[in-house]
Amino acid sequence: MRLTTKGRYAVTAMLDLALHEGTRPVTLQDIAVNQEISLSYLEQLFSRLRQSGLVRGTRGPGGGYRLALDPKEVSIAGIISAVDEKSDLTRCGGKSDCQQGEECLTHELWTDLSEKIYEFLDEISLSDLIERPRVQKVAQRQDGKRGLFMNRNTVTQKVSFQERSLSSAS
């Protein structure tokens, strides 16, 4: 299994969702602020996560994303697999044609390592991560950051409309 930025960001975003499960849907903007991930990048990731059945979205005011499954049922390996095309450490993409159509000397080693990494990450659920004290501490700090961002970016603008008489409207 190959761990790319895509996979790392997807796990981080899914953990953010899991930490806020049971409150309100979480917007991608909230995740972008807390995790310092580009909003457009999150949109791409969540498209794949939604197609994989890991998240569900709600449109409209008060909308956002929620986990589609219980956090105990979502493995870290499942999240990474949902967003990453590659899932191995071999040079050949698992095709066994590393050296001019033939298997290279270390092909089996990298295949075995890929399997071990997948097995390790498949045994860890979002629920397991939520229970970690350091994760909870970071989440509390980020929730404070989220509140500051929301207060700073709240803009109130007074708008007034002038009434036009019906005779001037024609």
N, C-alpha and C positions, 0 to 999 in steps of 0.2 A: 504494500500500500504506500502510495506516495502522498506526503502531506504538503500541500501547496497553500499559498495564501488564501485561495478560494476555500479550502477545507478549514483552515484556521478561523477565518472570518465567519464561516457558516456555523461552526461550533460555538463561537463567541456569541453570535446573534441568537442562536437557539437557546443558549444558556440564559441570556438576558430575558428572552420570552418566558422560559421556565421559572425564573426568579419572580416574575410578575404574574404568573398564572393565578387565576382566581380573583384578580382585581379587575382591570379593564383591558380591552385589547391594547396592544403596544404598537405604536406607529413606527414606521421605519425611520422617521426623523428622530424619535427618541433613541432608538438603537444607534443611529449614526452619531448623535451627540455623545452618548455615554461611551461608546466603543471606539470613537474616532475612526469610523469607516465611512467612505463615500456613500452618499445616498443612492446614486445611480448604480454603484456596485452592489449594494444591498438589494436593490430592485431586481437585478439579474439573479442573485442568489436565491431570493425568495420565490422567484418564478420557478426555479428548479425544485426548491423545497416544497412548494405547493403541488407541483406535478408528482412529486414522490409521496404525497400524502402525509407529510410531516407537519405542515402548518395549514391553517385555514384563515382566510381573510374576511373582514367585514367592511363593507363600503359605507361611506357617508360620515356625518358628524359622529364622533365617538367611535369611529371605526379604527381598524388596525389589524394586527395579527394575533392569533392564539395558537398554541400547540394543538395539533389534531389528535394526538395520543397522550396518554398519561406519561409524565416525565420518566417513570420507571421503565416504560416500554421503548424509549428512544435511546439507542446506543450511539456513542460517539462515532463508531465505524459506520453506522447507518447514515448519519448526517454527512460525513465526508464522502461516502459513496454516492449520495444523492447529488452532490455538486461537482465532483471530480470525474473526469472521463477516465483517467488512468488510475489503476489500483495496484501497481507493482513497481519494484525497484530495478527491474532488469532493463538493459539497454534496448532490448528488442520488443518491449511491450508484451512479453510473455509468449512470443511466437516461436521461440527457440531458434531464431535465425540471426543470432548476434554477430557472427563472423562469416561474412560472405555466404549466407544461407545456412550456416551450420551453428550449432549451439556452442557458446563460448565456454571457457574453462570454469568460470565462476557463476554460470547461469543458475545452477541448482542452489547455490548459496543465497543469491539475491531473491530467488523465488521463495525459499524457506523463510528468509527474513521478512519478506512481504506478508507471508501468511501469519507469522508470529505477531507482527505489528497489528494486523487486522484483528487477530484473536484477542490481543490485549485491549484494543480500543472497543471491541465488540462487547467486552465484559463490563465496561463502564457506561452507566446510564446518566442522563441529565440529572436524575434524582440523586445519584451518588455524588455528583459535583455540587449540587445545591446544599448538601449536608456538610460540606467542608467549611470549617470556621473561617479560613482565609478568603474563600469565595464570598461568604456572607459579609465579611468586613469590606471587601472591595465593592460589593453591590450597594452597601449602605453609603459609601463614599460617592459612588456614581449617582445614586438617587438624589443626593444633595446637589451634585453638579447639574443634574437634569432640572431640578427646581430653579437653580440660579439661571440657567439658560432660558427657561420658559419665562421667568420674570423679566429678564433683560430684553427678550425679543417680543414682548407684548407691547403692541403699539395701539394707541387709541387715537382715532382721528374723528374730529367733529365734522359732520357733513350737513350742509343746509341746502335746501332746495327752494328755489324761487317759484312761486306759482305764476303761471302764465294765464292770462285771461283767454277765454275761448275765442274772442274776436281776433286776438293777435296770433293765435295758433294756425289760422288758415292762410 
